[in-house]
Amino acid sequence: MSLTFAPRPGALLQLWPQRAAFDPALHTLFVADAHLGKAVSFRRLGVPVPAGTTGEALARLDALLAATGARHIVFLGDLLHSARALAPGTLAELLAWRQRHARLELTLVRGNHDEHAGDPPAALGVQAMDGPLHLGPWALLHEPAAVPGAYALAGHVHPGVVLGGRANDRLRLPCFHFGADVGVLPAFGGFTGLHVLPRGAGERVFAVTGEAVCELPPLPARGRR
């Protein structure tokens, strides 16, 4: 189930456990760091990694579209992992998915990996541009940065959180991380690492735990963890 959160007045998001955010007023999904084709890129370099990551990511997109009724997806950078990502099998998967969602508007705000991968093939119907893209109350970009007059949504850093248990065990989970002016979405791609961001007082963090999104307790007003 999703969790509804307003990072500032007039800016409402649904945070989904599939690691994406949805603005119901704009009928728009925000997806960061999909890194499609990352596994095949590694295999082409001779690194033995699991197959099927692109199909799994597209299945999560299908689930999100069915649950939200989104009409538009904005990818916050790093849609494709590299130029090697468009192996014939991966491209065929992407084209088949696009044909199933032919009326869906797709926008890419370019990230650092997109600079090397290049814009998606024209057959995928993705409008690519440099950020920030202003849409409703949001400024959409890849690398987190404050944008005057808007609330920024970004990706790039693959935010995560470490949760501790009573037996000194540790669990690393992806998370949504919201500050006063900038929110960072978790990496959508399943074959990515996590980076634990420093958390200041007043910042809101939502861990993604399987089928749910759970907010972490707030820090004390003068504390920092």
Buried (B, 14 or more C-beta within 10 A) or exposed (E): EBBEBEBEEEBBBBBBBBBBBBBBEBEBBBBBBBBBBBBBBBBEEEEEEEEEBBEBBBEBBBBBBEBBEBEBBBBBBBBBBBEBBBBEEBBEBBEEBBEEBEEBBBBBBBBEBBEEBEBBBEEBBBEBEEBBBEBBBBBBBBBBBEBEEBBBBBBBBBBBBEBEEEEEEEEEBBBBBBBEBBBBBBBBBBBBEBEBBEBEEEBBBBBBBEEEBBBBEEBEEEEEE
